[in-house]
Each structure stands twice: as C-alpha cells, then as structure tokens.
C-alpha cells in the first residue's frame, strides 16, 4: 500500500504538525518530446532538478514522483524520491493534473498539505519552496502558487476581416507608462502549487479566498518541443540549482583511464607493444584544470612503459592497479589533507559507485553502465574517449564560476530590486 510508505524526512518547519508532501507529476506519455521528464538536461534528468530542490528545501516530510512509467520510476528513486504509481484512470492524455493529485491524496490520507511541483521547472530553488510553505504553516493561507512579474502590454485579439478594432487590456494607449513607472503584472508560471487537503477535496485547488503567491525572480522554462531544449539548457546552467555542494572548493580531479579518458580499448601491435588512443579534446580538458590537481586511475594492468607515457602525455600522475578504489582514494585524501567535498570524480563502473556518491562533484560518460549513471551527479553528453573528460572539466569550471557568482548575489538583498 502506498499509504504505508509514508516516512517523515527531517524538515525545518517543525512548528506545523501537518504532513507536507511534494508531488511531481511525470507521466510517460509525453507527445512533444518522448519521455521528456527523464531526458538529460545539462547532465541531469529533467525531474532530477526539481527533486533535488525539493529534498534540499527541508520543508517536506516526503517527496514523490507520480508516474505510470517504469523508467521514470527508476530515475525518480535514484534521485531520492518516493514513487506513486498512478492508476490507468488518471494516466490518459485527457487526464488532468487535479485528478492525479486527488488520487494521491485519497491513497495517502495522512498528508495534510500537498505541493504539486512541475517537472519542467529546472530553475526552481529551495528558497522558493521555503518561502511558499511559510504562507501555509505560519500565515494561515490554504493555497499558494508561483508567479512571475511581467511588464508586457496586452491587447485584445480580434478576428481578421470582422471589422473590429483591437483594444488595450492593461494600459491606456494615450498615456503609455514607462517600464520603471509601472509595477507590471503577476502572471502564474506553473512552477508549483501548494494546497491543503481540505481545499483539494472541495474541487479546484484555488477555489478559496485564502490565497497567496510567491514571486519568482527566475521564470520556469517552457519545454514542449525539441527546439526548446537548448534554450532550457542554457538557462538552467546559468540559473539552476546545483545542490548544497560548494563546487568552488574543488581542488582535485580523479579520473579513470579506461572507460573515461579512453574508450577502454587496448591496441596491441605485431611485436606485442600495447597502445591506447587519447582524444586531444580530453587532453585539452585536463589542461583547463591547471589550478586543480588531476590524478588518473587505472584498474586494469598495463605496461609500465605505457603508464609512464600516458602520465607524461597528460601531465599528471597515474595510479596503477587500483583494485579497491574507495580505500585508495581515502588514503590519498588523508595524505593530502582533503575532504570528499573537495574532490571531483569521473568514473564509469560499479566499482566507482561509492566514490561517485561521496565526491563533491561526480560524473560518468554517456555510455557508462546504468549502475554507475544512477549514482553520478552529472552525466556527460560525450562518450568515453571522445570528449567526456573535456566536458566534465568544463562542467567543473562552470560550477565554480557559478558558485562564486552566487555568493556575490547572496550578498544582495532581493527586496531592493
């Protein structure tokens, strides 16, 4: 039974006794972009962005993904969410979000407040959810939703050829206000909706006079067709929430040779000489991390001559025959006086799982096995030996730059805008 799986997380709004659940709707039948909800966006499954923000907000007793698809359910669990297997009755193309939320509420009677988070809101941050839940728990509202402030002049649409003239809807055309003289309008953006169980049972969740809204500085991203994807990726790289880790403190990159730096193949010449191929893009990626230390790791035995040549070519040390990677990495960090949060780790097999989980930043090439992909914070678009190391190096530098920029923004009071 789904209701029996309700387990409370540690949350910050402990003064409210009601059970608060986040519910992310992720049906498998997306028409515009097949399986859109788990498609990789900037190295993270689309629903992974909002699951991470919801979990890190600390305001929910549990975070759920409602789906009818096995693969979406697997990805949701991998990112830390519970799974609500919705019924066929609310999985149709004609099914409304309200019907699905009401089904979840009926199956989980202990839930007192539900927050429906839209999966296509990768720019959602924990502080948005913290601000919203306080309207419910501290100020007594029973419905809260997200909005953005727009400064758009709207006009009435008229049919061509019917002789009617269009009319201004939110301005006086004779006296058009300057942008700085007009507060604009609040527009619902669909990022999230909080509602109480009592209000939900009555019907439409906002049929109430006790409503408030949270003004988001960053709007959600509309992702309906393939052409929207690169735009969304650029926006999330700039404005998305990348987790509690502080990537600006990364001092060390640990990178597997076989399956990351190379495609795993060892070429043997007629006279028995071993060779591997290195992509110059990956070498350039390691060169980008001049301020950070880079150490290569090789589990499979290779000749000392080849190992020395690799180390010389890449300009960094190579650890050979590392059978127990976790033990070896812990010994290495203890020797260097480092913590896992200061480490970026690029792995590709089940033997890398613990290191991927512990590292401040972790990644795998696109062609890594599923068992490794499920534990990485970033999944490269490039495959092993074909630019994955370069891509991960650029990702590290991007997050370091973003983190420093965020620290500057945190010093600015949002109320002054």
JOLIN-V469856 format. One record per residue. N is the residue number from 0. RES is the residue in three letters. NEAR is the number of other ideal C-beta (glycine too) atoms within 10 Angstrom. D_CENTER is the distance of its C-alpha to the mean C-alpha in Angstrom with 2 decimals. Layout:
BEGIN
{{N;RES;NEAR;D_CENTER} {N;RES;NEAR;D_CENTER}}
END
This chain:
BEGIN
{{0;UNK;7;28.84} {1;UNK;14;25.43} {2;UNK;11;26.93} {3;UNK;7;28.00} {4;UNK;12;24.47} {5;UNK;17;23.70} {6;UNK;8;23.14} {7;UNK;11;22.52} {8;UNK;13;19.89} {9;UNK;7;21.07} {10;UNK;16;20.41} {11;UNK;13;21.70} {12;UNK;19;23.62} {13;UNK;8;26.26} {14;UNK;7;29.06} {15;UNK;16;28.15} {16;UNK;7;29.18} {17;UNK;15;27.44} {18;UNK;19;24.75} {19;UNK;23;21.50} {20;UNK;25;18.92} {21;UNK;28;15.61} {22;UNK;27;15.72} {23;UNK;25;13.17} {24;UNK;22;15.38} {25;UNK;29;14.51} {26;UNK;21;17.87} {27;UNK;17;18.53} {28;UNK;12;21.01} {29;UNK;18;19.16} {30;UNK;9;22.00} {31;UNK;10;20.73} {32;UNK;16;18.02} {33;UNK;9;18.67} {34;UNK;16;15.93} {35;UNK;23;13.59} {36;UNK;26;11.16} {37;UNK;25;10.45} {38;UNK;15;11.16} {39;UNK;17;9.33} {40;UNK;23;7.85} {41;UNK;21;8.30} {42;UNK;22;8.34} {43;UNK;21;5.31} {44;UNK;23;6.54} {45;UNK;27;6.25} {46;UNK;27;6.62} {47;UNK;24;4.19} {48;UNK;25;2.11} {49;UNK;30;5.87} {50;UNK;27;7.09} {51;UNK;24;6.07} {52;UNK;25;7.58} {53;UNK;26;10.33} {54;UNK;19;11.26} {55;UNK;17;11.47} {56;UNK;25;13.47} {57;UNK;15;16.26} {58;UNK;25;17.91} {59;UNK;25;17.53} {60;UNK;20;19.87} {61;UNK;21;17.61} {62;UNK;24;14.38} {63;UNK;26;15.13} {64;UNK;28;14.09} {65;UNK;26;17.23} {66;UNK;28;17.93} {67;UNK;20;21.00} {68;UNK;20;19.56} {69;UNK;11;19.75} {70;UNK;12;17.01} {71;UNK;23;14.43} {72;UNK;21;15.90} {73;UNK;15;15.61} {74;UNK;25;11.90} {75;UNK;28;11.44} {76;UNK;14;13.85} {77;UNK;17;12.40} {78;UNK;20;9.25} {79;UNK;14;11.93} {80;UNK;27;12.74} {81;UNK;19;16.32} {82;UNK;19;17.41} {83;UNK;24;19.90} {84;UNK;14;21.84} {85;UNK;22;23.06} {86;UNK;13;26.63} {87;UNK;8;27.91} {88;UNK;10;29.39} {89;UNK;20;26.08} {90;UNK;18;24.43} {91;UNK;12;26.65} {92;UNK;7;25.93} {93;UNK;5;28.00} {94;UNK;19;26.29} {95;UNK;11;24.94} {96;UNK;17;21.91} {97;UNK;16;24.58} {98;UNK;16;26.29} {99;UNK;23;23.26} {100;UNK;21;22.55} {101;UNK;17;26.27} {102;UNK;18;26.39} {103;UNK;22;23.73} {104;UNK;18;25.77} {105;UNK;12;29.00} {106;UNK;15;27.78} {107;UNK;22;26.46} {108;UNK;11;29.33} {109;UNK;12;28.41} {110;UNK;22;25.36} {111;UNK;17;26.67} {112;UNK;26;23.75} {113;UNK;25;20.92} {114;UNK;25;17.86} {115;UNK;24;16.70} {116;UNK;28;13.13} {117;UNK;20;12.59} {118;UNK;25;9.89} {119;UNK;25;10.32} {120;UNK;25;9.33} {121;UNK;28;6.06} {122;UNK;22;8.37} {123;UNK;27;9.07} {124;UNK;17;10.00} {125;UNK;18;11.79} {126;UNK;14;15.07} {127;UNK;23;15.05} {128;UNK;26;15.14} {129;UNK;16;17.64} {130;UNK;17;19.81} {131;UNK;25;19.86} {132;UNK;25;20.81} {133;UNK;18;23.69} {134;UNK;19;25.33} {135;UNK;25;25.59} {136;UNK;20;26.54} {137;UNK;11;28.58} {138;UNK;10;29.94} {139;UNK;9;30.71} {140;UNK;20;28.92} {141;UNK;21;28.17} {142;UNK;22;25.70} {143;UNK;25;23.01} {144;UNK;21;20.74} {145;UNK;26;18.76} {146;UNK;17;20.66} {147;UNK;19;20.81} {148;UNK;14;24.11} {149;UNK;14;25.62} {150;UNK;11;28.82} {151;UNK;10;29.80} {152;UNK;13;33.40} {153;UNK;11;33.64} {154;UNK;13;36.65} {155;UNK;10;38.06} {156;UNK;7;37.89} {157;UNK;12;41.33} {158;UNK;7;42.59} {159;UNK;5;44.22} {160;UNK;6;47.98} {161;UNK;6;48.47} {162;UNK;6;49.99} {163;UNK;10;47.66} {164;UNK;6;46.19} {165;UNK;9;42.62} {166;UNK;9;42.16} {167;UNK;13;39.81} {168;UNK;10;37.61} {169;UNK;12;36.39} {170;UNK;14;38.77} {171;UNK;8;42.42} {172;UNK;9;42.94} {173;UNK;6;46.09} {174;UNK;6;44.25} {175;UNK;11;40.76} {176;UNK;13;38.87} {177;UNK;6;37.27} {178;UNK;7;33.53} {179;UNK;6;34.15} {180;UNK;7;36.70} {181;UNK;13;34.53} {182;UNK;8;31.81} {183;UNK;13;30.22} {184;UNK;13;28.89} {185;UNK;13;26.04} {186;UNK;12;24.22} {187;UNK;12;22.08} {188;UNK;21;18.64} {189;UNK;18;17.41} {190;UNK;26;14.15} {191;UNK;26;15.60} {192;UNK;22;19.08} {193;UNK;28;20.70} {194;UNK;28;24.05} {195;UNK;22;26.58} {196;UNK;19;27.94} {197;UNK;11;31.36} {198;UNK;20;30.26} {199;UNK;22;28.23} {200;UNK;12;31.37} {201;UNK;11;33.41} {202;UNK;10;31.57} {203;UNK;12;29.32} {204;UNK;23;27.01} {205;UNK;15;28.09} {206;UNK;11;31.81} {207;UNK;15;32.55} {208;UNK;7;33.95} {209;UNK;15;31.73} {210;UNK;16;28.66} {211;UNK;16;26.54} {212;UNK;17;23.58} {213;UNK;21;20.90} {214;UNK;13;20.96} {215;UNK;21;17.59} {216;UNK;13;18.10} {217;UNK;19;15.31} {218;UNK;19;15.62} {219;UNK;21;13.21} {220;UNK;26;13.01} {221;UNK;12;15.54} {222;UNK;24;14.66} {223;UNK;12;17.86} {224;UNK;11;19.35} {225;UNK;11;18.63} {226;UNK;8;19.73} {227;UNK;16;16.92} {228;UNK;17;14.28} {229;UNK;9;15.33} {230;UNK;12;15.63} {231;UNK;20;12.13} {232;UNK;19;10.93} {233;UNK;12;13.34} {234;UNK;18;12.40} {235;UNK;22;8.70} {236;UNK;17;10.11} {237;UNK;13;12.57} {238;UNK;16;11.26} {239;UNK;23;7.49} {240;UNK;21;6.86} {241;UNK;23;6.61} {242;UNK;18;8.22} {243;UNK;11;11.96} {244;UNK;17;13.10} {245;UNK;17;15.36} {246;UNK;22;15.18} {247;UNK;14;18.40} {248;UNK;14;20.35} {249;UNK;23;19.70} {250;UNK;15;23.25} {251;UNK;21;23.32} {252;UNK;24;21.83} {253;UNK;26;22.92} {254;UNK;27;22.96} {255;UNK;29;24.57} {256;UNK;24;27.34} {257;UNK;20;27.73} {258;UNK;25;24.69} {259;UNK;30;22.77} {260;UNK;28;25.34} {261;UNK;21;27.62} {262;UNK;17;27.30} {263;UNK;16;29.21} {264;UNK;11;32.59} {265;UNK;14;35.69} {266;UNK;9;38.54} {267;UNK;9;42.08} {268;UNK;8;45.00} {269;UNK;5;48.51} {270;UNK;5;49.68} {271;UNK;7;46.86} {272;UNK;11;44.72} {273;UNK;13;40.96} {274;UNK;11;38.55} {275;UNK;19;34.81} {276;UNK;10;33.22} {277;UNK;16;30.80} {278;UNK;19;28.89} {279;UNK;9;29.82} {280;UNK;15;26.32} {281;UNK;25;25.09} {282;UNK;15;28.04} {283;UNK;14;27.19} {284;UNK;25;23.65} {285;UNK;22;25.30} {286;UNK;14;27.70} {287;UNK;15;24.94} {288;UNK;21;24.27} {289;UNK;9;27.79} {290;UNK;9;27.04} {291;UNK;18;25.20} {292;UNK;15;27.01} {293;UNK;21;26.20} {294;UNK;17;27.61} {295;UNK;23;27.78} {296;UNK;25;28.08} {297;UNK;20;30.24} {298;UNK;19;30.98} {299;UNK;13;33.34} {300;UNK;8;36.80} {301;UNK;18;37.73} {302;UNK;13;40.90} {303;UNK;8;41.26} {304;UNK;10;42.26} {305;UNK;17;39.07} {306;UNK;20;36.94} {307;UNK;11;38.89} {308;UNK;15;38.54} {309;UNK;20;34.76} {310;UNK;16;34.53} {311;UNK;10;36.91} {312;UNK;11;35.21} {313;UNK;20;31.70} {314;UNK;11;33.16} {315;UNK;17;31.59} {316;UNK;12;32.80} {317;UNK;21;32.27} {318;UNK;18;32.40} {319;UNK;18;34.25} {320;UNK;11;34.58} {321;UNK;19;31.74} {322;UNK;8;31.95} {323;UNK;12;30.21} {324;UNK;21;27.21} {325;UNK;15;26.01} {326;UNK;11;29.56} {327;UNK;17;30.11} {328;UNK;25;26.94} {329;UNK;15;27.82} {330;UNK;11;31.35} {331;UNK;17;30.19} {332;UNK;17;28.03} {333;UNK;10;30.87} {334;UNK;8;33.24} {335;UNK;13;31.18} {336;UNK;7;30.43} {337;UNK;16;26.63} {338;UNK;12;23.85} {339;UNK;17;20.82} {340;UNK;16;18.54} {341;UNK;19;20.57} {342;UNK;26;19.91} {343;UNK;27;17.68} {344;UNK;29;18.34} {345;UNK;34;18.36} {346;UNK;27;19.67} {347;UNK;24;20.31} {348;UNK;18;22.25} {349;UNK;12;22.51} {350;UNK;17;24.45} {351;UNK;30;21.41} {352;UNK;18;19.33} {353;UNK;18;20.49} {354;UNK;23;20.03} {355;UNK;24;16.46} {356;UNK;14;15.72} {357;UNK;18;17.81} {358;UNK;26;16.95} {359;UNK;23;15.21} {360;UNK;25;13.42} {361;UNK;25;13.69} {362;UNK;29;13.63} {363;UNK;31;15.69} {364;UNK;29;17.43} {365;UNK;17;16.73} {366;UNK;17;19.89} {367;UNK;26;19.24} {368;UNK;13;20.22} {369;UNK;9;17.93} {370;UNK;13;18.84} {371;UNK;22;17.33} {372;UNK;20;14.20} {373;UNK;17;13.36} {374;UNK;18;13.50} {375;UNK;26;11.86} {376;UNK;23;8.81} {377;UNK;21;9.34} {378;UNK;21;11.39} {379;UNK;25;13.89} {380;UNK;13;15.30} {381;UNK;18;18.70} {382;UNK;15;20.76} {383;UNK;27;22.68} {384;UNK;23;25.58} {385;UNK;18;24.50} {386;UNK;21;22.28} {387;UNK;31;19.41} {388;UNK;34;20.68} {389;UNK;21;21.01} {390;UNK;22;17.48} {391;UNK;29;16.14} {392;UNK;25;18.70} {393;UNK;15;17.60} {394;UNK;23;13.95} {395;UNK;23;15.54} {396;UNK;17;17.74} {397;UNK;15;15.20} {398;UNK;24;13.22} {399;UNK;19;16.69} {400;UNK;12;17.79} {401;UNK;17;14.88} {402;UNK;16;15.49} {403;UNK;12;19.17} {404;UNK;12;18.75} {405;UNK;14;16.78} {406;UNK;11;19.69} {407;UNK;8;22.06} {408;UNK;9;20.38} {409;UNK;9;20.45} {410;UNK;6;24.20} {411;UNK;9;24.61} {412;UNK;7;25.43} {413;UNK;10;23.51} {414;UNK;5;26.74} {415;UNK;5;28.64} {416;UNK;7;26.99}}
END
